[in-house]
Amino acid sequence: MGSPRAALAELLAGNRRFVSGQPIHGHDVTAAAAAASGDQQPYAVLLGCIDSRVPLEAIFDQTFGSICVIRTGGHVLDRAVLGSIEYVVGQLGVPLVVVLGHERCGAVASTVDTLCGGRSPGGSLAHLVEQIAPAVTEVGVDDPRVHPLAIRRHVLRTVRALRADALLAAPVAAGRLAVVGALYDLATGEVALLET
C-alpha cells in the first residue's frame, strides 16, 4: 500500500463494504484475529472524534494492524496527537492521514453554545472549545447552519494544520503523504471526502 492514492482507495472501499453490510473484517474482533495479524503494517492513520457512534475501524471495515486510530473530542490536535501522527508517518511510512469529522458533533455544539453566550466550560474542556472556536467564528454564530458548516470548516482547518506541520510538510510536498478531510454521515454510514 505504498501510495497515498492506493491507501485512500482501500479505505473508501472498506467504507463501501461497511455501508453495504458486507464487511470482510468488521465482525472478527477475537483475540485469535488479533494474534493472527502479525507485524504492524498500517497504511493509514485516522484522526477522528471520541463520539461512540463513530467506531473508525468498523466504518472503514479494517482489521487488526491495518490502520492507526487517534480519537480526541472534535478531533482536536495537541502535541501528543501531532507526535503520534509524526511517528506513524516517519517511522512506519504511512502514506495517508484522514481527518474524519461527523455530523451532530457534541464538541462543535458545545463551542457554538459557548460562543452564542452560553457558559464557558471549565477544565480542559475549555481547551477543546478554544481549538474549535475559529471554525465556528469563520462560519458565523448567527448563521442558521452554523453547526454543520462549522464541522466541515473545523475538519478543513485540521487538515491544513497537519499539512503545515514541520515533520509532515516535506512528505506532503513530495507526494509521499496525503492528508485529507472527510465527513461521516451517522444516518447512512457513508464517508464523503471534503475538497481542500
Phi, psi and omega in degrees: 000058189287326187261154175302321182296316179295321179297316180294320179299318179295318180296315181291327174297321176297320178295322178296321177296319179298311182298321183280354181076023182240048182293148175256344180242328195304338184257352181261084182247040181271164176297326179296321178294321178296316181294327181283352186289341177072212182290155177284118177221064182290150177249357179206154169239131180247129175252114182227185182272161179282356183310128184291348179273002185234069179281106192298317179299323182287313186289345174252008178047061182245152181257180180303136174084356185269329179223153171258137184239131175234129180230129173223162176303121179063026184043043180286136177278145167214184184296322180294318179295312179300315179299321179295316179293318178301320179297309183298320180288311185286319185265327182257353176071026180294130184266001186218132171239127178243127173260116185247113171267172178211154180293159179056040180289123181294326179294320177291320178299318178298321179293316178300313180301316180297315182287340177273011176103006176289174179287132180291136180290153179266184176058208182284347174300330177300328178296317178300314180299317180298323182284331180271336185307319180302324179293318179294318180296320179298322179286318183104121184295340180274351179293129181298340179253028186304318185297303180295325179290323179291327177300310179301313183298320180294320176301311182296322177296321179294318177301312180299319179297319179292319179296332181269353181302141185305322182266352180255337185299318182294313177296328176296312181298326181278354180082008178275346183222134171246138173240115185235156177250149180208162177235139178258129178267113183297331183282319185257340184084000183278147175252128178244131177288145176259141176286133179234000000 
